[in-house]
Amino acid sequence: MKHNWSKIAVTLGPVIVMASIVWEYARTNPAYGFLVEPWSLRGYEMDQGWTYFAVGAALLLLSLVVIPGRAVQVPYSATVVGITTVIAAILGFVFGADSVTITFSFFVSTILSLALWLMAYRTFKSLVLPRVPSLDRFSIRTLINLGVLIVVFAIVFLTLGGRSVSLDSGLAVFIGVGLLALFALATAPHGLAANRLLIYLSVGGGAVIALSGASLRTTLQEAQIEAIGVGGQYKDLQVGYGWFLALTGILILFVGAVALWATRRDVIIARNRAREQRAAAEKSAQEIREAYEQYEREKAGAGTATAN
């Protein structure tokens, strides 16, 4: 039941985001004492509305390819992650601003360094340690992690610290989603990479919608000034029901994506545990057979010696 509910949620959430485009995204306070025109704007009348629609459509497509059971297979999941990264870059190029300026302050540089370090650590933990058991010691892991952390911080702060970088929107989205994709792929079990990316992008989509509230009010004010030469006071302009509806859709998607990921993770962990127990049981059975055969050989040898 939980599994089916999560599939419905990851489908319904993006649909709600897309449907919000027909609702008011910005409106003038009903108690406002002056007549302004337009009084409100719906999503399809604003660039932000079509951005919301594109975000919802992209998340819906990702949800539909994550829902099938084969999505937990590593090749399928990795392919979904790669294609999603490319599509996100295209959407950023089409619907984003001409350029995005990122200032790598101390806070931003620190967050980026920690993200890169955590990505490197998870890659090391899931890909290197199983193949090199000698490194799986607390002291060795601590030294390696500390060394990687220092190197990552040094590279980020020496190359980007305190600088402002202007990037094309498509390139900025490609880098951002690409980092999330690598982070999703670096975490075990690797078959859940697509599920993780759906969670990450739902949070990203929610951030885009939540942080655009001020721009919705500004757009309404600019439309009023263009139409009648004067606009309402900014404090008397509000975000409309469509904005809240879009956030509700993102919340439903996020909850469903987390539930779907958790259910599949539990299944994979249970299967791996059962596989390990079966391997241990087969090993024990083999040891018992070998011990019994050895006993029979010794018994036969003792009988031959007694007869002689």
Secondary structure, 3 states (H helix, E strand, C coil): CHHHHHHHHHHHHHHHHHHHHHCEEEEECCCCCCCCCCCEEEHHHCHHHHHHHHHHHHHHHHHHHHCCHHHHCHHHHHHHHHHHHHHHHHHHHHHCCCEEEEECCHHHHHHHHHHHHHHHHHHHHHHHCCCCHHHCCHHHHHHHHHHHHHHHHHHHHHHCCCCEEEEEHHHHHHHHHHHHHHHHHHCCCHHHHHHHHHHHHHHHHHHHHHCCHHHHHHHHHHHHHHHHCCCCCHHHEEECHHHHHHHHHHHHHHHHHHHHHHHHHHHHHHHHHHHHHHHHHHHHHHHHHHHHHHHHHHHHHHHHHHHC
